[in-house]
């Protein structure tokens, strides 16, 4: 169960990177977390340009890399893009549910985001 929507209330958009984009999961996450989810799938061609365009959006503060559903090349390119655009990177080792996202964001980058 998600602890509270206010935990992520200061976020406007979160980027998920990895696997196939699933609209039904996006809808559930947006409802449970109360934020907009931008999901960049990694199984189709043309991801590189979309990836940077999505990460550099002004409303994005956090990028979540879904490790389980991402190819190895993302473990190098995504951190570089996050650094370039001053975005917090969260590595999600398993799952993509609301509880997992909130837990990993809180554990990995909450101090950084509170200072921003």
PyMOL commands that set and color helices and strands:
alter all, ss='L'
color gray80, all
select helices_A, chain A and resi 5-8+23-33+47-55+67-69+74-84+98-115
alter helices_A, ss='H'
color red, helices_A
select strands_A, chain A and resi 13-17+36-40+60-66+88-92
alter strands_A, ss='S'
color yellow, strands_A
deselect
rebuild
show_as cartoon
